[in-house]
Amino acid sequence: MIYIATFYSHFGSVRFKKRCDAEGIPARQMPVPRTLSSSCGTCVRYEADSPKTEFITPGETEQIVEVLPGDGAYNVKFKAENS
């Protein structure tokens, strides 16, 4: 499955990407798609068998969505309480 994680700061996206790299999860940083909001404008797109919520750093991760096939829709898997 493909997921996108958004963050409140660029530092959060860098940290999440490094964790993916360390775990051997294909991931890349990219601009946040227009249909998703983000405070910093950078997200991490990754392929995994689960949303990897254990990678979340409180206060840094805004949300994680699953990219649904077809029309570019998303299924929210995690959303920070303060969003």
N, C-alpha and C positions, 0 to 999 in steps of 0.2 A: 504494500500500500504506500501511497505517497502522502506525506504530511507537510504542512507549512507551519512553522513556529514564528510568531511575531514577538517583539520585545519593546520595552520602554527606552532602552538605550542601545547604542551600537556595541558597547562592551558586553551586554547580555547575549547578543547574537554571536559575537566572537567566542565567548565561553561555551555556548551550546554547540557551535560548529566544531570546536576542539574536542568536546566530549564525544560527538559523533565520530570524528576521525579516530580517536583513541579506541573506540568500540568497533571499528571497521564498518561503520554505517555510511553508505554513500550519501553525501550531503554537499550543498553549496549555498553560499550566501548570495542573495539577490535582492533587488528592490521589491518591496511589498506590492502585491497585486492591488490595483485600484479598488477592488471590491472588498478588500480587507483593510481595516484601519490599523495604524501603528504610530507610536510616538516617535520612533527613530527613523522609520523608512526602510530599514533593513530587516530581512527575514532569513530564515534557514529553511530550505526545501530539502527533504530527506526521504529515503525509502527505507521502510522498516516493517516488521511484522506487528508492531504495536506503536502507539503514539509516543512512547518513551517519556512518560510523565515523570519518571525518576530523574530525568536530566534537568527538570525545572529548577531554577534558582528563584526562590521567593523574592518578589520585588523587581525582578528583571524580565520574567516571561509574561507577556500579555495574554497570549492565547496559542493554542495548537488546534489546527483544523486538519481533517482528512480531505484530500482532494478527490471529489467524486468523478467518475468517468463521465464523459459526454459534454454537458453544457457548461462546465466550469463552476459547478456548485460545490459548496463546502459543507462538511458536517463537523460542528464544533466538538472537540474531544476534551478540551480544557479551556477555561476562561478564568482569569484572575478575578478575585472577589472585588477588587477596587476598580475594575474596568467599567 
